């Protein structure tokens, strides 16, 4: 594996430095691992893209699938991509990634998969695996704002906390008159979510 590299230009701002959090060891459990491995194995792939690396569970299993893909002269690869910088920093030096030439880890969105292929001088992938949505790690991290259980967590709501504007800042900057016609409701329970109201545009300390 080569050192991980970003697929897209970053756009850090003053909010980003304070919003980012370092990821601890993953607790995320990959969805349907056996079924995905079986499906991928059937097509005898040489190049697989894991577009939502997350906890690395799928990537690790997919690399084992590649071990039998020796029917071509191309180097078998799993291209792992994740848009969360904390995840990439956490795992890029792990021995099972660093010492495995079949695995390449990139920082970016799965939408940038063509850029990852270009970086490796590849023209196509045989399979693309996407486990869309939030990971258990992101839900558990109070600094990310995705949690349903921590009352005082700030509403950041960015998959990449080093780019863009956190949700609480966006809400502070938009008054009711400037808000979209369809209210953005970030309430933490069903009863509040069913009745969008002006509280969604109040200062951040009112919606934590």
Secondary structure, 3 states (H helix, E strand, C coil): CCCCEECCCCCCCHHHHHHCCCCCCCCCCCCCHHHHHHHHHHCCCCEEEECCCCCCHHHHHHHHHHCCCCCCCCCCEEEEEECCHHHHHHHCCCHHHHCCCCEEEEECCHHHHHHHHHHCCCCCCCEEECCCCCCHHHHHCCCCCCCCCCCCCCCCCCCCCCCCCCHHHHHHHCCCCCCCCCCCCCCCCHHHHCCCCHHHHCCHHHCC
